[in-house]
């Protein structure tokens, strides 16, 4: 079982720019998670709509058939929490 983290951002979003280095750290620290970066201004797959994302930055972690968690804003600890929960759920430690 695997987990996918969708990182929703916008090129005009100042908070997105501020947390970008922390998101990059998360990607390096948790390579067992599949990461998908979604520019909400060019979301041709309509993932923002599918996951009901209304604010950026937002990370949505989708563990297929088990759970979906999300966190928005600049509090990095929330992103760590949802990623760790996904890893526990999938047993991919």
N, C-alpha and C positions, 0 to 999 in steps of 0.2 A: 504494500500500500504506500502511496506517495502523497506528498502535499505540494501544493503550488501556492506561492505568494505573489499576488498581483499588487504591484506598486503603482498607484494612480497619482499622477503629477501633472503639472502644467508649466510650460516655459515662462509664463508671466507670474507665477506664484512665488513670492518671496520666502514663505515658510518652506516650500519645496526645495528651494535652493539652499536654505539653511540646514536642512536635515539630510541633504544628499550624501555628504560624507559618512554619516551614520548608517544610512541605508546600504552604502557600498561596504561598510564594515560588516553589516549583517549578512550580506551576500557571501563574503569571504568566510565568516565564522560558521555559517550554516550552509555548506555546499550540498547537503542532502536534500535541501528544499529547492524545487524548481522555481526560479524567479522570472517573472514577466513584468516588464516595465510598460506602463500604459500612459501615453501622452493623451490626456483627456480632450485636447484640442484636435487630435487626429486619431480618434478611436473608431476606426473603420469596422472593427469586430463588435462594436457596441457593448464592450465589457463593462463600461461604467453603468450603463442601463441595466445590464444583466445582474450586476451585484449591487444595484441601487446606491451607487456612490454619488453623493451630492456635494462633497467637500474634498479639497486636496490640501495637503498630502493625506493619502489613505493607503493602508495596506490591508488587503483582504486575503486571508489564508483559507484555502479550500482543501479540505481533506476529503477526497471523494467518498461519497456515501456515508460519511461520519459526521462532519461538522464544518461550519464556516464561521470564522471569527474575523473581526475587523477592529482596526484602531485608526483614528485620525488625529492630526495635529502634530505638535512638535515635541511631545513628551516621549522620548526615545524608549523609556522603560516599558511603555505599553506595547511597542513593536516587539521588543524582546519577549514579553510575556506571551503574546499570541504565537510567536515562532516556537518557543519552548513547548507550549501546549500542543502544537501540531506535531512536534517531534515525539513527545510522549504518546500521543494518540496513534502515531504510525509505528512506534517502536524503532525509529531510525536513529537512535542516539549515537 
